[in-house]
Amino acid sequence: MSLRLRLTCAGLLLVALGFGLGHPDRAAAQSTITGTIGVTLTLTSACSISGTLLAQGSSTNFGTLDFGSQTTLFTQHDAQVVSGSNSGISLTCSPGISPELMITGGSNDASKSGGHLHALAFGTSNVPYDLYSDSSHSTVIQNNTAVAFATSSTTYTTNLYGRVFGSGTASALPAGTYTDTLNVTLSF
C-alpha cells in the first residue's frame, strides 16, 4: 500500500473515532439533567348571587321589591324581595367567610313621611314604605344595620319584606308609576 493511502485511511479512522462514530460507550456518554416547574394558583374569597359572580368593588342587582298595581285609594300592601327566580336573597360564598348585607338608604329617603324610612316617588308625590326582616312585618330594617343571613354551609339566605302605605280615601294619590332605588352593601 502506498504511503498516501495509509495516511488517508488512518486519518479517516481518527476522524471517525473523534466524533464518537462507532464508539461502544456513546450512549453512556450522554448527560441527563432533571429539574422542576413551579405551578401556582391563588384563590380569593368571593360570593355569587343567583349564579352571578360578585367581584370586589363591583355593582349588581340584588333583586326587586314589586308592590304590583294598586288603586290610588289603597291603604297598605305587602311584597317580598325577589332575586333571580327565588324569593329572598341567596348568596353562595367561599368557605370561611361571613357575608354582611346592609341597606344603606334609598333614592327618595329625604321624601319619606309618617315615621317610615323610605319613599316611592312619582313627580312630587310620594308613597312611604318600610323593609322588614320578618314576614309578620314587625321588625323594621334600619338603614346601615346588618341584615341576618340563614346559613347552610356556604349558602346564605335572607328574606326581605316590604310594606307600602297608601292614604286610603283620605287623600287619593295621583295615578302613575312610583319608584325608588335602595342602595345595598355586601361585605365579605
SEBA-810504 format. One record per residue: residue in one letter; z, y, x of N, C-alpha, C in turn. Coordinates in steps of 0.1 Angstrom, whole numbers, plus 5000, padded with zeros to 4 digits. Each point is the difference from the previous one (the first is absolute). Last residue first. Layout:
SEBA-810504
<"A", <Z, Y, X>, <Z, Y, X>, <Z, Y, X>>
...
//
This chain:
SEBA-810504
<"F", <5526, 5411, 4323>, <5003, 4986, 5004>, <5001, 5000, 5015>>
<"S", <4993, 5034, 4952>, <5004, 4999, 5014>, <5003, 4985, 5003>>
<"L", <4973, 5033, 4961>, <5004, 4986, 5004>, <5003, 5000, 5014>>
<"T", <4994, 5039, 4958>, <5001, 4997, 5014>, <5005, 4986, 5002>>
<"V", <4974, 5034, 4960>, <5008, 4988, 5004>, <5000, 4998, 5015>>
<"N", <4988, 5037, 4956>, <4999, 4998, 5014>, <5010, 4989, 5004>>
<"L", <4973, 5012, 4952>, <5013, 4998, 5007>, <4997, 4997, 5014>>
<"T", <4972, 5027, 4960>, <4999, 4991, 5012>, <5014, 4999, 5006>>
<"D", <4978, 5013, 4948>, <5009, 5004, 5011>, <4997, 4990, 5011>>
<"T", <4979, 5018, 4947>, <5000, 4992, 5013>, <5011, 5005, 5009>>
<"Y", <4976, 5001, 4946>, <5010, 5005, 5008>, <5002, 4991, 5012>>
<"T", <4961, 5012, 4962>, <5004, 4990, 5009>, <5010, 5006, 5010>>
<"G", <4992, 5017, 4947>, <4993, 5000, 5013>, <5006, 4989, 5009>>
<"A", <5014, 5032, 4953>, <4993, 4988, 5004>, <4994, 5001, 5013>>
<"P", <5045, 5029, 4987>, <4985, 5000, 4999>, <4994, 4986, 5004>>
<"L", <5049, 5002, 4978>, <4994, 5003, 5013>, <4984, 5001, 4998>>
<"A", <5042, 5010, 4963>, <4989, 4990, 5004>, <4994, 5005, 5013>>
<"S", <5049, 5007, 4978>, <4989, 5008, 5005>, <4990, 4991, 5006>>
<"A", <5034, 4981, 4972>, <5005, 5013, 5003>, <4990, 5010, 5005>>
<"T", <4996, 4952, 4990>, <4994, 5009, 4991>, <5005, 5015, 5002>>
<"G", <5001, 4967, 5042>, <5001, 4996, 4986>, <4993, 5011, 4991>>
<"S", <5004, 4999, 5049>, <5008, 5009, 4992>, <5001, 4996, 4986>>
<"G", <4995, 4967, 5045>, <4992, 5009, 4992>, <5009, 5009, 4992>>
<"F", <5005, 4968, 5047>, <5007, 5006, 4988>, <4991, 5010, 4993>>
<"V", <4997, 4952, 5034>, <4995, 5014, 4998>, <5006, 5005, 4987>>
<"R", <5011, 4960, 5039>, <5002, 5004, 4986>, <4996, 5015, 4999>>
<"G", <4995, 4953, 5036>, <4999, 5014, 4996>, <5003, 5002, 4985>>
<"Y", <5009, 4962, 5044>, <4997, 5003, 4986>, <5000, 5015, 4998>>
<"L", <4995, 4959, 5042>, <5003, 5014, 4996>, <4996, 5003, 4986>>
<"N", <5012, 4956, 5036>, <4994, 5005, 4987>, <5005, 5014, 4998>>
<"T", <4994, 4966, 5046>, <5008, 5009, 4992>, <4992, 5005, 4988>>
<"T", <5000, 4961, 5045>, <4995, 5005, 4987>, <5010, 5010, 4994>>
<"Y", <4984, 4971, 5048>, <5009, 5009, 4995>, <4994, 5005, 4987>>
<"T", <4995, 4958, 5039>, <4994, 5007, 4988>, <5011, 5008, 4994>>
<"T", <5005, 4968, 5037>, <4994, 5012, 5005>, <4993, 5008, 4988>>
<"S", <5039, 4969, 4988>, <4994, 4998, 5013>, <4994, 5012, 5006>>
<"S", <5014, 5010, 4957>, <4998, 4986, 5001>, <4992, 4997, 5013>>
<"T", <5029, 5043, 4972>, <4994, 4994, 5012>, <4999, 4985, 4998>>
<"A", <5004, 5051, 4972>, <5004, 4986, 4999>, <4992, 4992, 5011>>
<"F", <5012, 5054, 5001>, <4990, 4989, 4999>, <5007, 4987, 4998>>
<"A", <5013, 5056, 4992>, <5004, 4987, 5004>, <4988, 4990, 4998>>
<"V", <4999, 5054, 5011>, <4999, 4991, 4989>, <5002, 4986, 5005>>
<"A", <5017, 5051, 5020>, <4993, 4987, 5002>, <5000, 4991, 4987>>
<"T", <4999, 5054, 5002>, <5010, 4990, 4999>, <4993, 4986, 5001>>
<"N", <4980, 5046, 4995>, <5005, 4997, 5013>, <5012, 4991, 5001>>
<"N", <4992, 5017, 4952>, <4991, 5002, 5011>, <5007, 4998, 5013>>
<"Q", <5017, 4973, 4957>, <5000, 5013, 5006>, <4990, 5002, 5011>>
<"I", <5004, 4966, 4956>, <4998, 5000, 5015>, <4999, 5015, 5004>>
<"V", <5028, 4978, 4957>, <4989, 5009, 5004>, <4999, 4999, 5016>>
<"T", <5021, 4966, 4962>, <5002, 5004, 5013>, <4988, 5008, 5005>>
<"S", <5001, 4981, 4956>, <5013, 5005, 5002>, <5003, 5006, 5014>>
<"H", <4962, 4974, 4974>, <4999, 5014, 5002>, <5014, 5007, 5001>>
<"S", <4986, 4952, 4996>, <5007, 5006, 4989>, <5000, 5015, 5002>>
<"S", <4980, 4972, 5032>, <4992, 5000, 4988>, <5007, 5006, 4988>>
<"D", <5009, 5015, 5053>, <5003, 4988, 4991>, <4992, 5002, 4987>>
<"S", <5000, 5032, 5036>, <4999, 4987, 5007>, <5003, 4988, 4992>>
<"Y", <4976, 5051, 4989>, <5012, 4992, 4999>, <4999, 4987, 5008>>
<"L", <4978, 5055, 4990>, <4998, 4986, 5005>, <5014, 4993, 5000>>
<"D", <4980, 5044, 4969>, <5009, 4995, 5010>, <4995, 4986, 5004>>
<"Y", <4979, 5049, 4974>, <5002, 4985, 5001>, <5010, 4997, 5011>>
<"P", <4975, 5044, 4967>, <5010, 4995, 5010>, <5000, 4985, 5000>>
<"V", <4960, 5036, 4989>, <5008, 4990, 4993>, <5009, 4994, 5010>>
<"N", <4969, 5049, 4994>, <5006, 4989, 5008>, <5008, 4991, 4991>>
<"S", <4959, 5044, 5003>, <5009, 4991, 4992>, <5006, 4989, 5009>>
<"T", <4966, 5033, 5012>, <5013, 5005, 5001>, <5011, 4992, 4992>>
<"G", <4957, 4975, 5014>, <5000, 5014, 4999>, <5014, 5006, 5003>>
<"F", <5008, 4956, 4996>, <4986, 5002, 4995>, <5000, 5015, 4998>>
<"A", <5036, 4961, 5026>, <4995, 5013, 4996>, <4985, 5000, 4995>>
<"L", <5051, 4971, 5009>, <4985, 4998, 4999>, <4995, 5014, 4995>>
<"A", <5048, 4989, 5027>, <4993, 5005, 4988>, <4985, 4997, 5002>>
<"H", <5056, 4987, 5019>, <4986, 5001, 5002>, <4993, 5006, 4987>>
<"L", <5049, 4992, 5004>, <4995, 5002, 5014>, <4986, 5003, 5002>>
<"H", <5035, 5013, 4957>, <4992, 4989, 5005>, <4995, 5003, 5014>>
<"G", <5026, 5029, 4969>, <5008, 4991, 5009>, <4992, 4988, 5006>>
<"G", <4981, 5036, 4971>, <5009, 4991, 4993>, <5008, 4990, 5009>>
<"S", <4954, 5017, 5020>, <5009, 5007, 4991>, <5010, 4989, 4994>>
<"K", <4959, 5012, 5042>, <5008, 4991, 4993>, <5009, 5008, 4990>>
<"S", <4967, 5015, 5035>, <4998, 5003, 4985>, <5009, 4991, 4992>>
<"A", <4998, 4996, 5048>, <5004, 5014, 4997>, <5000, 5003, 4985>>
<"D", <4982, 4959, 5017>, <5015, 5000, 4999>, <5005, 5014, 4997>>
<"N", <4953, 4979, 5006>, <5004, 5010, 4990>, <5015, 5001, 4998>>
<"S", <4978, 4970, 5032>, <4993, 5012, 5001>, <5004, 5011, 4990>>
<"G", <5036, 4963, 5017>, <4987, 5000, 4993>, <4993, 5013, 5001>>
<"G", <5038, 4969, 5032>, <4998, 5011, 4990>, <4986, 4998, 4994>>
<"T", <5021, 4968, 5030>, <5004, 5013, 5006>, <4998, 5012, 4991>>
<"I", <5010, 4944, 4999>, <4992, 5010, 4993>, <5005, 5013, 5005>>
<"M", <5004, 4952, 5027>, <5006, 5012, 4994>, <4989, 5008, 4992>>
<"L", <5012, 4949, 5028>, <4991, 5008, 4991>, <5008, 5011, 4994>>
<"E", <5003, 4962, 5043>, <5008, 5009, 4992>, <4990, 5009, 4993>>
<"P", <5003, 4949, 5029>, <4993, 5012, 4995>, <5009, 5008, 4991>>
<"S", <5010, 4965, 5041>, <5004, 5003, 4986>, <4994, 5013, 4995>>
<"I", <4991, 4957, 5039>, <5000, 5014, 4997>, <5005, 5001, 4985>>
<"G", <4993, 4957, 5022>, <5010, 5008, 5008>, <5000, 5015, 4997>>
<"P", <4955, 4971, 4991>, <5014, 4995, 5001>, <5009, 5010, 5008>>
<"S", <4956, 5020, 4976>, <5003, 4992, 5011>, <5015, 4995, 4999>>
<"C", <4977, 5013, 4954>, <5003, 5006, 5013>, <5003, 4990, 5011>>
<"T", <4980, 5011, 4946>, <5002, 4989, 5009>, <5001, 5007, 5014>>
<"L", <5008, 5019, 4946>, <4996, 5001, 5014>, <5002, 4987, 5008>>
<"S", <4996, 5024, 4947>, <5003, 4988, 5007>, <4994, 5001, 5015>>
<"I", <5014, 5028, 4951>, <4994, 5002, 5013>, <5005, 4988, 5008>>
<"G", <4993, 5004, 4944>, <5009, 5003, 5011>, <4992, 5001, 5013>>
<"S", <4976, 4971, 4966>, <5010, 5011, 4996>, <5009, 5002, 5012>>
<"N", <4949, 4982, 5008>, <5014, 4997, 4997>, <5008, 5011, 4995>>
<"S", <4954, 4998, 5018>, <5000, 4993, 4987>, <5014, 4996, 4996>>
<"G", <4995, 5041, 5030>, <4990, 4989, 5001>, <5000, 4994, 4986>>
<"S", <5038, 5026, 4997>, <4994, 5001, 5013>, <4990, 4988, 5002>>
<"V", <5031, 5031, 4960>, <4991, 4988, 5003>, <4993, 5002, 5013>>
<"V", <5046, 5021, 4971>, <4990, 5001, 5011>, <4993, 4987, 5002>>
<"Q", <5019, 5013, 4951>, <5004, 4994, 5013>, <4989, 5003, 5010>>
<"A", <5019, 5025, 4950>, <4990, 4992, 5008>, <5006, 4995, 5013>>
<"D", <5013, 5027, 4948>, <5004, 4994, 5012>, <4987, 4993, 5006>>
<"H", <5013, 5044, 4965>, <4992, 4988, 5002>, <5004, 4995, 5014>>
<"Q", <5015, 5040, 4958>, <5001, 4994, 5013>, <4992, 4987, 5001>>
<"T", <4993, 5034, 4965>, <5014, 5003, 5005>, <5003, 4995, 5014>>
<"F", <4951, 5016, 4972>, <5009, 4989, 5004>, <5013, 5005, 5005>>
<"L", <4959, 5024, 4982>, <5013, 5001, 4994>, <5009, 4989, 5004>>
<"T", <4953, 5004, 5013>, <5007, 5012, 5005>, <5014, 5002, 4994>>
<"T", <4979, 4951, 5006>, <4997, 5012, 4992>, <5008, 5012, 5006>>
<"Q", <4984, 4960, 5033>, <5010, 5002, 4989>, <4995, 5012, 4992>>
<"S", <4984, 4962, 5041>, <4996, 5010, 4991>, <5010, 5002, 4988>>
<"G", <5011, 4980, 5051>, <4990, 4997, 4990>, <4997, 5013, 4992>>
<"F", <5028, 4993, 5040>, <5007, 5001, 4987>, <4990, 4998, 4988>>
<"D", <5002, 4985, 5055>, <4991, 5005, 4989>, <5008, 4999, 4987>>
<"L", <5004, 4998, 5056>, <5010, 5000, 4988>, <4992, 5007, 4989>>
<"T", <4985, 4973, 5048>, <4998, 5009, 4990>, <5011, 4999, 4989>>
<"G", <4993, 4989, 5058>, <4999, 4995, 4986>, <4998, 5011, 4990>>
<"F", <5002, 5003, 5049>, <5010, 4990, 4997>, <5000, 4995, 4986>>
<"N", <4964, 5021, 5038>, <5004, 5001, 4986>, <5010, 4989, 4997>>
<"T", <4993, 5024, 5050>, <4995, 4990, 4991>, <5004, 5003, 4985>>
<"S", <4997, 5017, 5058>, <5003, 5004, 4986>, <4994, 4989, 4991>>
<"S", <5018, 5002, 5055>, <4989, 5000, 4991>, <5005, 5004, 4986>>
<"G", <5027, 4993, 5041>, <4994, 5013, 4999>, <4989, 5001, 4990>>
<"Q", <5011, 4952, 5017>, <5009, 5011, 5002>, <4992, 5013, 4999>>
<"A", <4979, 4960, 4974>, <5002, 5004, 5014>, <5010, 5011, 5000>>
<"L", <4989, 4960, 4964>, <5005, 5014, 5001>, <5002, 5003, 5015>>
<"L", <4967, 4963, 4970>, <5009, 5003, 5011>, <5004, 5015, 5001>>
<"T", <4987, 4970, 4956>, <4995, 5011, 5008>, <5010, 5003, 5011>>
<"G", <5008, 4968, 4964>, <4990, 4995, 5010>, <4994, 5010, 5009>>
<"S", <5034, 5010, 4967>, <4989, 4994, 4993>, <4989, 4996, 5009>>
<"I", <5031, 5023, 5028>, <5002, 5002, 4986>, <4988, 4995, 4993>>
<"S", <5025, 4994, 5052>, <4988, 5001, 4992>, <5004, 5001, 4985>>
<"C", <5021, 5008, 5055>, <5002, 4996, 4986>, <4987, 5001, 4993>>
<"A", <5021, 4994, 5055>, <4991, 5006, 4990>, <5004, 4996, 4986>>
<"S", <5012, 4999, 5059>, <5005, 4999, 4986>, <4990, 5007, 4990>>
<"T", <4981, 4982, 5046>, <5009, 5010, 4996>, <5004, 4998, 4985>>
<"L", <4980, 4971, 5046>, <5000, 5001, 4986>, <5010, 5011, 4996>>
<"T", <4969, 4983, 5045>, <5011, 5008, 4995>, <5000, 5001, 4985>>
<"L", <4979, 4966, 5041>, <4998, 5005, 4987>, <5013, 5007, 4996>>
<"T", <4974, 4976, 5047>, <5010, 5007, 4993>, <4996, 5004, 4986>>
<"V", <4989, 4969, 5050>, <4995, 5003, 4986>, <5012, 5006, 4992>>
<"G", <4981, 4988, 5055>, <5011, 5004, 4991>, <4994, 5004, 4986>>
<"I", <4984, 4964, 5039>, <4995, 5012, 4993>, <5011, 5004, 4990>>
<"T", <4997, 4970, 5050>, <5004, 5001, 4986>, <4993, 5013, 4994>>
<"G", <4990, 4961, 5044>, <5006, 5013, 4996>, <5004, 5000, 4985>>
<"T", <4977, 4970, 5047>, <5005, 5000, 4987>, <5007, 5013, 4997>>
<"I", <4962, 4976, 5036>, <5010, 5011, 4998>, <5004, 4999, 4985>>
<"T", <4974, 4968, 5041>, <5003, 5002, 4986>, <5011, 5010, 4999>>
<"S", <4959, 4984, 5039>, <5013, 5004, 4996>, <5002, 5002, 4985>>
<"Q", <4968, 4966, 5035>, <5000, 5011, 4990>, <5015, 5004, 4997>>
<"A", <4987, 4963, 5030>, <5000, 5013, 5006>, <5000, 5012, 4990>>
<"A", <4995, 4953, 4989>, <5014, 5003, 5004>, <5001, 5014, 5006>>
<"A", <4957, 4983, 4989>, <5008, 5002, 4988>, <5014, 5004, 5003>>
<"R", <4972, 4988, 5037>, <4996, 5012, 4994>, <5008, 5003, 4988>>
<"D", <5000, 4963, 5035>, <5012, 5007, 4995>, <4997, 5013, 4993>>
<"P", <4966, 4972, 5022>, <5007, 4991, 4991>, <5012, 5007, 4993>>
<"H", <4952, 5022, 5016>, <5014, 4998, 5006>, <5008, 4992, 4990>>
<"G", <4954, 5016, 4994>, <5002, 4986, 5004>, <5014, 4998, 5006>>
<"L", <4988, 5048, 5001>, <4991, 4991, 4993>, <5002, 4986, 5005>>
<"G", <5021, 5043, 5014>, <5007, 4990, 4993>, <4992, 4990, 4992>>
<"F", <4988, 5037, 5032>, <5001, 5004, 4986>, <5007, 4989, 4991>>
<"G", <4994, 4993, 5047>, <5006, 5013, 4999>, <5001, 5004, 4985>>
<"L", <4976, 4961, 5012>, <5015, 4998, 5001>, <5007, 5013, 4998>>
<"A", <4954, 5002, 5001>, <5004, 4992, 4988>, <5015, 4998, 5001>>
<"V", <4980, 5020, 5038>, <5000, 5009, 4988>, <5005, 4993, 4988>>
<"L", <4995, 4974, 5038>, <5012, 5010, 5001>, <5000, 5009, 4989>>
<"L", <4964, 4971, 5002>, <5012, 4992, 4998>, <5012, 5009, 5001>>
<"L", <4958, 5017, 5012>, <5001, 4998, 4985>, <5013, 4993, 4996>>
<"G", <4991, 5006, 5046>, <5003, 5013, 4993>, <5001, 4998, 4985>>
<"A", <4986, 4964, 5026>, <5014, 5002, 5003>, <5004, 5013, 4993>>
<"C", <4955, 4989, 4999>, <5008, 4990, 4992>, <5015, 5003, 5001>>
<"T", <4971, 5025, 5027>, <4998, 5004, 4986>, <5008, 4991, 4991>>
<"L", <4999, 4991, 5046>, <5008, 5012, 4997>, <4999, 5004, 4985>>
<"R", <4974, 4964, 5016>, <5014, 4996, 5000>, <5009, 5013, 4997>>
<"L", <4953, 5005, 5004>, <5003, 4993, 4988>, <5015, 4997, 4999>>
<"R", <4984, 5019, 5040>, <4999, 5010, 4989>, <5004, 4993, 4987>>
<"L", <4996, 4975, 5038>, <5012, 5008, 5001>, <5000, 5010, 4988>>
<"S", <4974, 4954, 4995>, <4999, 5012, 5008>, <5013, 5008, 4999>>
<"M", <4994, 4946, 4997>, <5000, 5012, 4992>, <5000, 5012, 5009>>
//
